[in-house]
Every structure is written in structure tokens, then in C-alpha cells.
């Protein structure tokens, strides 16, 4: 199947926009308290690599989601949002909760991170469904 590269890049970058709000003014302080990360840690030289890998993973996710959007012929905001939400429910939150149980990760962190991933998947689904 063909790939709409511009839509994929915009969808992938949307995660950064959502994340800037989610982990910034909305839940940034709570996330830092749960993880123990300090504001100074974010300025660490390792963060550019983290953001680079994050962008790459977001592009991969956007390509896969775009293929599913096409396969399921999702063409509306509702269809794109639904597909993103279903993928989140079936694969993202289930994996995060399971990992948290075995790794003894805080469920508060799981809620914060999974909430972000829900918005991320829904926004990507919408972008990819309506952008032809």
C-alpha cells in the first residue's frame, strides 16, 4: 500500500505536541514526582537521543496506523478516533498494565502515561483518517 509520507510525519509529530501539553502544564509535576525525574535531568545530554528515538518510534507507529486506517477504510474523524482508541485499548494499555504489575511500577505512572498514549493514538488516528 502507498504511504502518505506528509500525513505520517504530521501524525508522528502530533505526539510531541500532545506530550508537550500532557507532560507540561497538565501532568508534568505529577509525572516528575512519580518518576523522580527533576527538571534539571531533562536538560541532560541524553535527552536529545531520547527524543530522537521517540520520534522514530512515533513514525513507525504512524506508518502502521496509516496502513490500518486504509485497511479498515477509516475516513472520518470518528472512525480515525475509534481505530486509535481501539488500538490503545487492545495493545497499549494492556501491555502497560501488565508490565507495571510485573515490574512493580506505580499505577499512577501507568495512568499518566497511558492517558497520554490514548490521546496520542486518537489524534494520530484522526489525522491519518481524514488526510488523503
C-alpha positions as CSV (number, residue, x, y, z in Angstrom):
1,X,0.0,0.0,0.0
2,X,1.1,3.6,-0.6
3,X,2.2,5.7,2.2
4,X,1.2,9.3,2.6
5,X,4.5,10.5,4.0
6,X,3.4,14.0,4.9
7,X,0.4,12.7,6.8
8,X,2.6,10.2,8.6
9,X,5.1,12.8,9.6
10,X,2.4,15.2,10.9
11,X,0.8,12.3,12.8
12,X,4.1,11.3,14.3
13,X,4.9,14.9,15.3
14,X,1.4,15.3,16.8
15,X,2.6,13.1,19.6
16,X,5.2,15.7,20.6
17,X,2.5,18.4,20.7
18,X,0.2,16.3,22.8
19,X,3.2,15.3,25.0
20,X,4.2,18.9,25.5
21,X,0.8,19.7,27.0
22,X,0.3,16.4,28.8
23,X,3.7,16.3,30.4
24,X,4.0,20.0,30.7
25,X,1.2,22.1,32.2
26,X,-1.4,19.3,32.7
27,X,0.5,16.5,34.4
28,X,4.2,17.4,34.3
29,X,4.6,17.9,38.0
30,X,2.8,14.7,38.9
31,X,4.8,12.7,36.3
32,X,8.1,14.1,37.7
33,X,7.0,13.3,41.3
34,X,6.2,9.7,40.3
35,X,9.3,9.1,38.2
36,X,11.7,11.0,40.4
37,X,12.9,12.9,37.4
38,X,13.9,16.5,38.1
39,X,13.7,19.5,35.7
40,X,17.5,19.6,35.6
41,X,17.5,15.9,34.5
42,X,15.6,16.9,31.3
43,X,18.4,19.2,30.3
44,X,20.7,16.2,30.5
45,X,22.7,15.5,27.3
46,X,20.9,12.1,27.0
47,X,17.5,13.7,26.2
48,X,18.2,14.6,22.6
49,X,18.8,10.9,21.9
50,X,15.6,10.0,23.8
51,X,13.6,12.5,21.7
52,X,15.2,11.1,18.5
53,X,14.3,7.5,19.4
54,X,10.8,8.7,20.4
55,X,10.3,10.4,17.1
56,X,11.5,7.3,15.2
57,X,9.1,5.1,17.2
58,X,6.3,7.6,16.6
59,X,6.9,7.4,12.8
60,X,6.8,3.6,12.9
61,X,3.5,3.7,14.8
62,X,2.1,6.3,12.4
63,X,3.1,4.1,9.4
64,X,1.4,1.1,10.9
65,X,-1.7,3.1,11.9
66,X,-1.9,4.6,8.5
67,X,-2.0,1.1,7.0
68,X,-4.7,0.0,9.4
69,X,-6.7,3.2,8.6
70,X,-6.5,2.3,4.9
71,X,-7.3,-1.4,5.5
72,X,-10.4,-0.5,7.6
73,X,-11.3,2.4,5.2
74,X,-11.5,4.8,8.1
75,X,-12.2,8.2,6.5
76,X,-13.9,10.3,9.2
77,X,-12.8,11.9,12.5
78,X,-15.0,9.4,14.4
79,X,-13.6,6.4,12.5
80,X,-10.0,7.5,13.0
81,X,-10.5,8.3,16.6
82,X,-12.2,4.9,17.2
83,X,-9.4,3.0,15.5
84,X,-6.8,4.8,17.6
85,X,-8.8,4.2,20.8
86,X,-9.2,0.5,20.0
87,X,-5.5,0.0,19.3
88,X,-4.8,1.8,22.6
89,X,-7.2,-0.4,24.5
90,X,-6.1,-3.6,22.9
91,X,-2.3,-3.1,22.8
92,X,-1.1,-0.1,24.7
93,X,-2.9,-0.1,28.0
94,X,-3.0,-3.8,28.3
95,X,0.8,-4.0,27.8
96,X,1.5,-1.1,30.2
97,X,-0.7,-2.5,33.0
98,X,0.8,-6.0,32.6
99,X,4.4,-4.6,32.6
100,X,3.6,-2.4,35.6
101,X,2.3,-5.4,37.6
102,X,5.4,-7.5,36.9
103,X,7.8,-4.6,37.3
104,X,6.0,-3.2,40.3
105,X,5.7,0.2,38.6
106,X,3.4,2.7,40.1
107,X,-0.1,2.5,38.8
108,X,-0.2,6.3,39.0
109,X,2.6,6.4,36.4
110,X,0.7,3.9,34.3
111,X,-2.4,6.1,34.4
112,X,-0.4,9.2,33.4
113,X,1.5,7.5,30.6
114,X,-1.5,5.5,29.3
115,X,-3.7,8.6,29.3
116,X,-1.1,10.3,27.1
117,X,-1.0,7.3,24.8
118,X,-4.8,7.3,24.5
119,X,-4.8,11.0,23.3
120,X,-1.8,10.3,21.1
121,X,-3.4,7.3,19.4
122,X,-6.7,9.1,18.9
123,X,-5.1,12.2,17.5
124,X,-2.9,10.2,15.1
125,X,-5.9,8.1,14.0
126,X,-7.9,11.3,13.3
127,X,-5.1,12.8,11.3
128,X,-4.5,9.7,9.2
129,X,-8.2,9.0,8.6
130,X,-9.1,12.5,7.3
131,X,-5.9,13.2,5.4
132,X,-6.0,11.7,2.0
